[in-house]
Amino acid sequence: MCAAPAETPAGFRHWLRGNAWRLVLLFVGVLLPLGLFVALAEEIHELENLVFDEPLLLQLRQWTSPRLDAWFVLISRLGFQYGVIPVDVLLVLVLLALRRWREASFAGFGFAGSALLNMGAKRLFQRDRPSLWESIAPESTYSFPSGHAMGSMTLAVVVIALAWPTRWRWPVTVLAGTFALLVSVSRLYLGVHYPSDILGGWSAASAWVMGLYLLMFRGHRRPRWRRRQGLAQGRPSSG
């Protein structure tokens, strides 16, 4: 009996060439961030103080100035109610208006799932906020993982994933990544999060969104923004 194509050396090489990007994305985008989150969660669950948390916060404290205060308060607000949340909603609505059903579902599930995961994790770990100094923008909720870091990184990874098949991939990557980084730094500067809260938010967001991407987009279902030949000939497109 003949071996199945995927079971032959040539068939396996063909499968590997077509799926190597998925394996890399699974490892870099899902497994590594998930491992980091689990490692941080174990330390926080055992009430261990991570060696880099307080020294990094105290180092940032030395940079304070009235201008930086105003700048990072603004960035922090843009990283949640005045920026990330409105952009999340607008992006989903635009994708729906464009009849990009799969992309809209990916973005919607990405944003909603990230928010639910963050709220659940905060309730589970119940980590207190830093109290090294009195913040100019105090918070009363739990600390781990950072909601601002997780929300801004979720938005960044979603738009990068959607833009990746286009010529705008690198500008979008730079802008989205810079925004997520600034939002996270603002939370450290304001003294309302530990660095490990930021890493936890980043890793959880990456694992969730990349896992969702691998689940929802396969082969021809990957996001494509050019007009398809079938659409040009009058045949409907699945989006």
BELMO-V723396 format. One record per residue. RES is the residue in one small letter. PSI is psi in whole degrees, 0 to 359 (none if undefined). NEAR is the number of other ideal C-beta (glycine too) atoms within 10 Angstrom. D_CENTER is the distance of its C-alpha to the mean C-alpha in Angstrom with 2 decimals. Layout:
res: (RES:RES)
psi: (PSI:PSI)
near: (NEAR:NEAR)
d_center: (D_CENTER:D_CENTER)
This chain:
res: (m:c:a:a:p:a:e:t:p:a:g:f:r:h:w:l:r:g:n:a:w:r:l:v:l:l:f:v:g:v:l:l:p:l:g:l:f:v:a:l:a:e:e:i:h:e:l:e:n:l:v:f:d:e:p:l:l:l:q:l:r:q:w:t:s:p:r:l:d:a:w:f:v:l:i:s:r:l:g:f:q:y:g:v:i:p:v:d:v:l:l:v:l:v:l:l:a:l:r:r:w:r:e:a:s:f:a:g:f:g:f:a:g:s:a:l:l:n:m:g:a:k:r:l:f:q:r:d:r:p:s:l:w:e:s:i:a:p:e:s:t:y:s:f:p:s:g:h:a:m:g:s:m:t:l:a:v:v:v:i:a:l:a:w:p:t:r:w:r:w:p:v:t:v:l:a:g:t:f:a:l:l:v:s:v:s:r:l:y:l:g:v:h:y:p:s:d:i:l:g:g:w:s:a:a:s:a:w:v:m:g:l:y:l:l:m:f:r:g:h:r:r:p:r:w:r:r:r:q:g:l:a:q:g:r:p:s:s:g)
psi: (134:144:148:149:320:344:350:155:317:321:321:319:320:317:319:319:323:342:6:320:326:321:317:316:321:318:309:321:340:302:314:310:322:319:319:317:317:318:316:318:322:316:318:323:326:8:34:143:118:136:336:351:297:318:320:320:316:328:317:328:332:347:1:144:160:320:316:325:308:320:312:333:317:313:319:319:322:335:3:260:332:0:292:311:311:321:321:309:316:319:316:318:320:316:322:319:328:0:32:77:316:317:320:319:318:311:315:312:324:312:312:316:320:316:317:319:320:315:319:319:319:317:327:314:330:48:134:153:158:149:38:333:168:118:149:351:69:154:153:353:180:167:324:131:163:124:322:314:318:318:316:324:324:313:316:313:322:310:327:316:320:326:350:322:358:173:353:9:315:318:318:318:315:313:313:318:320:319:312:321:315:318:316:318:324:324:327:316:320:353:24:1:150:155:325:332:320:312:321:318:317:311:320:318:314:313:318:309:318:323:319:320:313:328:321:337:114:131:242:348:353:150:127:130:353:156:129:155:320:321:321:332:6:2:140:151:148:348:none)
near: (3:6:9:8:11:11:10:12:8:9:13:12:10:13:13:11:9:10:13:10:10:14:11:10:16:15:10:12:19:19:14:14:23:17:12:17:22:11:14:21:19:10:13:23:13:7:7:10:11:15:8:12:18:14:11:16:18:12:10:17:13:6:9:15:8:7:8:13:14:11:14:24:15:13:21:24:16:19:26:15:10:12:20:25:15:11:16:21:13:10:20:21:13:13:21:15:9:12:11:18:12:15:24:19:16:23:27:18:17:26:22:13:16:25:16:11:18:24:13:10:22:18:10:13:17:12:20:9:18:20:8:13:12:7:15:14:15:10:17:6:10:18:22:26:29:30:24:29:30:28:24:31:30:29:27:25:26:26:19:20:24:22:19:15:13:13:8:15:14:11:11:17:16:11:15:19:15:11:21:27:16:17:28:26:16:25:29:23:25:23:23:22:28:28:21:24:30:25:22:29:31:25:24:27:30:23:22:25:28:21:19:21:22:15:10:16:18:10:8:8:11:14:19:14:13:8:9:13:9:11:12:9:7:6:9:9:13:10:15)
d_center: (47.36:44.95:41.50:38.51:36.96:33.78:36.07:37.97:36.92:36.71:34.74:32.25:31.84:31.32:28.69:26.93:26.99:25.41:22.71:22.01:18.76:17.61:18.77:17.07:13.68:14.41:15.38:12.97:9.70:10.82:13.98:13.53:10.37:12.21:15.33:14.09:12.99:16.39:18.25:17.04:17.69:21.14:22.10:21.14:22.84:25.91:25.83:25.74:25.16:22.90:25.04:22.66:21.54:24.67:25.83:22.72:22.95:26.66:26.22:24.03:26.67:29.20:27.54:28.02:29.95:30.48:28.71:25.60:25.77:25.78:23.08:20.51:21.51:20.82:17.38:16.56:17.88:15.98:12.73:13.73:16.91:18.17:15.26:11.87:13.70:16.37:14.23:12.29:15.83:17.35:15.08:15.88:19.49:19.84:18.72:21.17:23.82:23.47:23.95:20.84:20.65:18.39:15.77:16.18:15.89:12.69:11.11:13.10:12.39:8.61:9.09:12.10:11.10:8.23:11.02:13.60:12.06:11.74:15.28:16.60:15.47:16.97:20.12:20.34:20.19:21.75:21.30:23.25:22.07:23.49:27.05:28.05:29.04:29.18:26.12:26.79:23.94:24.30:22.16:23.71:20.96:19.80:17.70:15.51:12.56:11.92:11.05:10.70:8.35:6.11:6.86:6.72:3.43:2.82:5.98:5.85:4.66:6.94:9.57:9.71:10.29:12.80:14.42:14.78:18.22:19.57:21.20:18.59:15.92:16.57:17.10:13.89:12.01:14.06:13.84:10.14:9.65:12.69:11.75:8.69:11.24:14.01:12.57:12.04:15.49:16.99:16.37:18.12:20.79:21.59:22.02:20.10:17.66:18.25:16.34:15.68:14.00:11.50:11.11:10.86:8.05:6.01:7.53:7.32:3.73:4.31:7.67:7.50:6.14:8.20:10.89:11.18:11.52:14.16:15.85:16.21:16.97:19.93:22.46:23.77:21.10:18.47:17.74:20.88:21.85:25.45:28.33:29.30:32.93:33.37:32.22:34.57:37.42:36.93:35.12:32.19:28.67:26.30:23.21)
